[in-house]
């Protein structure tokens, strides 16, 4: 009798364990299905963004591609290309340079869009340079009439050339190059007088 009870207990235990294992497997499958559907929806947004980019609806493309970037846990290299290319068309040249550079870093010269990415990167860099030159010209026009910027009680301003880092970083196809900032003299800041001269285009770089 006692032996029979042991057998019944063991059978019940094994059956309960198997049921729990089956429930865990069912939950795992449900979670997998949810993740698959989430990824599918994000991919659909990415594909929609590419569609709008190809049809020159750049604002809509930006919205779709941004959504994909914000929600993907692992960003595909192709998305960095399309987002960088579309950024050029909406006038976000710095953003375009950053993302196209990222694509080239990831894929080198062997990627499906490597040649096209290099071409758009060159255009974005040229447009960014023109944009910054225009901004400098506008600032010079404003300050050409003896206007002086008040730098506050410290009399200092973080160097806008190197952003206070004392070095200027330039990215190219081969990586990054570093050059010492010749305006802030390795201090990371400008005096108020130096800052106003810089805005007028009158501050000379040191050695």
Buried (B, 14 or more C-beta within 10 A) or exposed (E): EEEEEEEEEEEEEEEEEEEEEEEEEEEEEEEEEEEEEEBEEBBEBBEBBBEBBEEEBBEBBBBBBBBBBEEBEEBEBBBBBBBBBBBBBEEBBBBBBBBBBBBBEBBEEEBEBBEBBBEBBEBBBEBBEEEEEEEBEEBEEEBEEEEEEEBEEEEBBBBEBBEBBBEBEEBEEEEEEEEEBBBBBEEBBBBBEBBBBBBBEEBEEEE
